[in-house]
Amino acid sequence: MNYRTDRLILRPWRESDRQPFASLNASADVMRYFPKTLTPAESSGMVDIIEQKMAINGWGLWAIEEKSSGAFMGFVGLNVPSYPLPFSPCIEIGWRLDSPFWGKGYAPEAARKALEIGFEQYGMSEIVSFTALVNTPSQRVMEKIGMVRGEEFDHPALEAGHPLRRHVVYRIKKS
Ligand SMILES: CC(C)(COP(=O)(O)OP(=O)(O)OC[C@H]1O[C@@H](n2cnc3c(N)ncnc32)[C@H](O)[C@@H]1OP(=O)(O)O)[C@@H](O)C(=O)NCCC(=O)NCCS
């Protein structure tokens, strides 16, 4: 199912999204707050998992299209993290857009729609988001969509001393 905002379409993935997604996942700029960039095979594997989860749940990490150009820009959406976190079980909202599309308020615009879908259509009661403490752009998106800053924690998949290990969680409730 497609969802529309003023400037964006949240939609299921297409085969033609795999190449631009691999390109943004290979970008050191886009991935600067992640432990590493992804190979094309890793990127494609991620699309496979996103599509599997979307087929099961109906919701997920939607492909985001710019209405004016038809360009695939990345993903925004909802996901159950695949590893245990201090606040598990949880549903997270997340985003990853290619750098030419940054700074236009696209991530918050798509994220507001994703929250609406989660709360209104799927009856979710709370949605969280978390990121490395150094990822201030992502925290700005969380603030813009009304999420409340919570506690800091060490990401369980990152070793002691890793510069991205310290994370912060934000939350928003249906009400
Ligand atoms: C985080 C991200 C989704 C923000 O998307 P966006 O559509 O640019 O969001 P906004 O336009 O609302 O900008 C949010 C903040 O990003 C930062 N930002 C915007 N344009 C930027 C640019 N060209 N370069 C660096 N930072 C930028 C600013 O801090 C901005 O906050 P401000 O509006 O108060 O100035 C996007 O930067 C991204 O995909 N980053 C790479 C992947 C990532 O880190 N994902 C989150 C993992 S938890």
PDBQT file of the ligand as one rigid body, heavy atoms in Angstrom, charges set to zero:
ROOT
HETATM    1  C1  LIG A 201      19.014  11.879   9.675  1.00  0.00    +0.000 C 
HETATM    2  C2  LIG A 201      18.384  12.175   8.325  1.00  0.00    +0.000 C 
HETATM    3  C3  LIG A 201      17.335  11.118   7.994  1.00  0.00    +0.000 C 
HETATM    4  C4  LIG A 201      17.714  13.548   8.382  1.00  0.00    +0.000 C 
HETATM    5  O1  LIG A 201      16.873  13.713   7.246  1.00  0.00    +0.000 OA
HETATM    6  P1  LIG A 201      16.475  15.135   6.649  1.00  0.00    +0.000 P 
HETATM    7  O2  LIG A 201      15.378  14.884   5.669  1.00  0.00    +0.000 OA
HETATM    8  O3  LIG A 201      17.687  15.838   6.182  1.00  0.00    +0.000 OA
HETATM    9  O4  LIG A 201      15.890  15.883   7.921  1.00  0.00    +0.000 OA
HETATM   10  P2  LIG A 201      15.762  17.478   8.129  1.00  0.00    +0.000 P 
HETATM   11  O5  LIG A 201      15.738  18.180   6.812  1.00  0.00    +0.000 OA
HETATM   12  O6  LIG A 201      14.628  17.687   9.061  1.00  0.00    +0.000 OA
HETATM   13  O7  LIG A 201      17.116  17.853   8.871  1.00  0.00    +0.000 OA
HETATM   14  C5  LIG A 201      17.356  17.321  10.162  1.00  0.00    +0.000 C 
HETATM   15  C6  LIG A 201      18.736  17.765  10.622  1.00  0.00    +0.000 C 
HETATM   16  O8  LIG A 201      19.712  17.175   9.772  1.00  0.00    +0.000 OA
HETATM   17  C7  LIG A 201      20.861  18.063   9.711  1.00  0.00    +0.000 C 
HETATM   18  N1  LIG A 201      21.137  18.323   8.309  1.00  0.00    +0.000 N 
HETATM   19  C8  LIG A 201      20.283  18.816   7.373  1.00  0.00    +0.000 A 
HETATM   20  N2  LIG A 201      20.904  18.910   6.194  1.00  0.00    +0.000 NA
HETATM   21  C9  LIG A 201      22.151  18.464   6.380  1.00  0.00    +0.000 A 
HETATM   22  C10 LIG A 201      23.273  18.312   5.520  1.00  0.00    +0.000 A 
HETATM   23  N3  LIG A 201      23.216  18.644   4.227  1.00  0.00    +0.000 N 
HETATM   24  N4  LIG A 201      24.421  17.802   6.041  1.00  0.00    +0.000 NA
HETATM   25  C11 LIG A 201      24.488  17.453   7.338  1.00  0.00    +0.000 A 
HETATM   26  N5  LIG A 201      23.454  17.575   8.203  1.00  0.00    +0.000 NA
HETATM   27  C12 LIG A 201      22.300  18.070   7.716  1.00  0.00    +0.000 A 
HETATM   28  C13 LIG A 201      20.502  19.299  10.490  1.00  0.00    +0.000 C 
HETATM   29  O9  LIG A 201      21.012  19.123  11.812  1.00  0.00    +0.000 OA
HETATM   30  C14 LIG A 201      18.984  19.248  10.529  1.00  0.00    +0.000 C 
HETATM   31  O10 LIG A 201      18.433  19.890  11.660  1.00  0.00    +0.000 OA
HETATM   32  P3  LIG A 201      17.858  21.405  11.483  1.00  0.00    +0.000 P 
HETATM   33  O11 LIG A 201      16.714  21.316  10.509  1.00  0.00    +0.000 OA
HETATM   34  O12 LIG A 201      17.444  21.784  12.857  1.00  0.00    +0.000 OA
HETATM   35  O13 LIG A 201      18.989  22.219  10.925  1.00  0.00    +0.000 OA
HETATM   36  C15 LIG A 201      19.435  12.177   7.206  1.00  0.00    +0.000 C 
HETATM   37  O14 LIG A 201      20.442  13.069   7.584  1.00  0.00    +0.000 OA
HETATM   38  C16 LIG A 201      20.038  10.806   6.938  1.00  0.00    +0.000 C 
HETATM   39  O15 LIG A 201      19.461   9.983   6.246  1.00  0.00    +0.000 OA
HETATM   40  N6  LIG A 201      21.243  10.559   7.497  1.00  0.00    +0.000 N 
HETATM   41  C17 LIG A 201      21.992   9.345   7.246  1.00  0.00    +0.000 C 
HETATM   42  C18 LIG A 201      21.395   8.091   7.874  1.00  0.00    +0.000 C 
HETATM   43  C19 LIG A 201      21.180   8.210   9.364  1.00  0.00    +0.000 C 
HETATM   44  O16 LIG A 201      22.026   8.687  10.099  1.00  0.00    +0.000 OA
HETATM   45  N7  LIG A 201      20.013   7.724   9.771  1.00  0.00    +0.000 N 
HETATM   46  C20 LIG A 201      19.624   7.718  11.155  1.00  0.00    +0.000 C 
HETATM   47  C21 LIG A 201      20.177   6.558  11.873  1.00  0.00    +0.000 C 
HETATM   48  S1  LIG A 201      19.553   6.454  13.526  1.00  0.00    +0.000 SA
ENDROOT
TORSDOF 0
